[in-house]
Amino acid sequence: MARAGLTADRVTEAAAELADEVGFDNITVSALARRFGVADASLYSHVKNLQDLRTRVAVLAARELADRLSDATAGRSGKDSLTGFANAWRDFALTRPGRYQATQMPIGPDVVAASQGHQRIMSLTYAHLSAYELPEPDLTDAIRLLRSTYQGFFELEASGGFQHARSLQASWTKILDALDSALRHWQVSDRPPGNEHESDH
């Protein structure tokens, strides 16, 4: 690729592709420069440093994941929405492993606030559970249950950690059934008097 064609967006997209190939933690400016056929210094006209590059990939990945989650939950509610959301997230983790890892990267609140992808993921996460009608703080507790369940499953699946002959898809379906049941039968926490209308959103 010609050096004159480099832009911050092209560098970020190439870094995301590299992350999917070698792992998000393994991307480097040097490896990316070799992909473009330029010296490392050429990339520093477009990204500040490795941390900036990784943050840009995280923002890109969040935007792409938000699009998938939005499409998967549009017009759905209850278990259908839960299933669509979870399947879209799992598919993203399987087909875009480096990008998925990037979405788990801790980034500053200022970056999160400016990232439409991160903002949409948070909104979609709360919205797709609306049919279960969980008040706070139970809604946050439920989201933490889902996130930890998904993340554990994705990481074990990606690393080959499931060795039993049982179909992973069959187990995944049972897990979603169990999560739906847990949400429908959630024992709501006692709330202090006077806080009935307070929310953490």
C-alpha positions in Angstrom: 0.0 0.0 0.0 1.3 3.4 -0.8 2.3 5.6 2.1 0.3 8.5 0.6 -2.8 6.5 1.1 -2.4 6.1 4.9 -5.1 7.6 7.1 -6.0 7.1 10.8 -9.0 5.1 9.7 -7.1 2.8 7.4 -4.4 2.2 10.0 -7.1 1.4 12.6 -8.9 -1.0 10.3 -5.7 -2.7 9.5 -4.9 -3.0 13.2 -8.3 -4.6 13.8 -7.6 -7.1 11.0 -4.2 -7.9 12.5 -5.8 -8.3 16.0 -8.2 -10.9 14.6 -5.3 -12.8 13.1 -2.8 -12.7 16.0 -4.8 -11.5 19.0 -5.5 -8.0 20.3 -2.7 -8.1 22.9 -0.2 -9.0 20.1 -0.7 -6.1 17.8 2.3 -3.7 17.6 3.1 -0.6 15.6 6.1 -2.5 14.0 3.9 -5.4 12.8 1.4 -2.9 11.4 4.1 -0.9 9.6 5.3 -4.1 8.0 1.8 -4.8 6.7 1.8 -1.4 5.0 5.4 -1.7 3.9 6.5 1.5 5.6 8.7 2.5 8.5 7.3 2.6 12.0 7.7 6.4 12.0 5.2 6.7 9.1 2.4 5.4 11.3 3.0 8.0 14.0 1.6 10.6 11.8 -1.7 8.9 12.2 -1.6 7.4 15.7 0.1 8.7 18.8 1.4 5.4 20.2 0.5 1.8 20.7 -2.0 2.7 23.4 -3.7 5.2 21.1 -3.8 2.5 18.3 -5.4 0.0 20.6 -7.9 2.5 21.9 -8.9 3.3 18.3 -9.4 -0.4 17.6 -11.5 -0.7 20.7 -13.7 2.1 19.5 -14.0 0.6 16.1 -14.8 -2.8 17.5 -17.5 -1.4 19.8 -19.2 0.3 16.8 -19.2 -2.9 14.8 -20.5 -4.9 17.8 -23.2 -2.3 18.5 -24.5 -2.7 14.9 -24.7 -6.4 15.3 -26.5 -6.2 18.6 -28.9 -3.7 17.2 -29.8 -5.8 14.2 -30.2 -8.9 16.4 -32.6 -7.3 18.9 -34.7 -5.0 16.6 -38.4 -5.8 17.0 -37.8 -8.5 19.6 -38.5 -8.7 23.3 -38.2 -11.1 26.2 -36.4 -14.4 25.4 -36.3 -13.6 21.7 -34.3 -10.4 22.4 -32.1 -12.1 25.0 -31.3 -14.9 22.5 -30.7 -12.5 19.6 -28.4 -10.4 21.7 -26.4 -13.3 23.1 -26.1 -15.1 19.7 -24.9 -11.9 18.0 -22.3 -11.3 20.8 -21.1 -14.9 20.5 -20.8 -14.8 16.8 -18.8 -11.6 17.0 -16.4 -13.3 19.5 -16.0 -16.3 17.2 -15.6 -14.5 13.9 -13.8 -11.3 15.1 -11.8 -12.6 18.1 -9.3 -9.7 18.1 -12.0 -7.1 17.9 -14.0 -8.9 20.6 -10.9 -8.8 22.9 -10.7 -5.1 22.1 -14.2 -4.5 23.4 -13.1 -5.9 26.8 -10.2 -3.4 27.0 -10.6 -0.9 29.9 -10.6 2.6 28.5 -11.1 6.0 30.1 -14.5 7.4 30.8 -13.8 10.3 28.4 -13.3 7.8 25.5 -16.4 5.9 26.5 -18.4 9.1 26.5 -17.2 10.0 23.0 -17.6 6.5 21.6 -21.0 6.0 19.9 -20.4 2.3 19.8 -19.8 2.0 23.6 -22.8 4.2 24.3 -25.0 2.1 22.1 -23.8 -1.2 23.6 -24.7 0.1 27.0 -28.1 1.3 25.9 -28.8 -1.9 24.0 -27.7 -4.0 27.0 -30.3 -2.4 29.2 -33.0 -2.1 26.5 -33.0 -5.7 25.5 -33.9 -6.8 29.0 -36.8 -4.3 29.4 -39.5 -7.0 29.1 -38.2 -8.6 32.3 -39.1 -5.4 34.1 -36.3 -5.6 36.6 -35.8 -2.5 38.8 -32.4 -1.2 39.9 -30.2 -2.5 41.5 -31.5 -5.8 40.2 -31.1 -4.9 36.6 -27.4 -4.1 37.0 -27.0 -7.4 38.9 -28.7 -9.3 36.0 -26.5 -7.6 33.5 -23.4 -8.6 35.4 -24.7 -12.2 35.5 -25.2 -12.2 31.7 -21.9 -10.6 31.0 -19.8 -12.9 33.2 -21.6 -16.0 31.8 -21.1 -14.9 28.2 -17.5 -13.9 28.7 -16.6 -17.1 30.4 -18.2 -19.2 27.7 -16.6 -17.3 24.9 -13.2 -17.5 26.4 -13.4 -21.2 27.1 -14.9 -21.9 23.6 -12.1 -19.9 21.9 -9.3 -21.6 23.9 -10.7 -25.1 23.3 -11.5 -25.4 27.0 -14.6 -27.5 26.5 -13.4 -31.1 26.0 -16.6 -33.1 26.6 -18.3 -34.6 23.6 -21.6 -32.7 24.4 -22.4 -30.3 21.6 -21.4 -26.7 22.5 -24.5 -25.4 20.7 -26.7 -27.7 22.8 -25.0 -26.4 26.0 -25.3 -22.8 24.8 -29.0 -23.2 24.1 -29.5 -24.7 27.6 -27.6 -21.8 29.1 -29.8 -19.2 27.4 -32.9 -21.1 28.6 -31.5 -21.0 32.2 -30.8 -17.3 32.0 -34.2 -16.6 30.6 -35.8 -18.6 33.5 -33.6 -16.8 36.0 -34.6 -13.4 34.7 -38.3 -14.3 34.7 -38.2 -15.6 38.2 -35.8 -13.0 39.6 -36.2 -12.3 43.3 -36.3 -8.5 43.4 -34.1 -6.9 46.2 -35.8 -5.1 49.0 -35.5 -1.3 48.3 -35.3 1.3 51.0 -38.5 3.3 51.5 -38.7 6.4 49.4 -36.3 5.0 46.7 -39.0 3.4 44.5 -38.4 5.7 41.6 -34.6 6.0 41.8 -32.5 4.4 39.1 -28.8 3.9 38.3 -29.3 4.3 34.5 
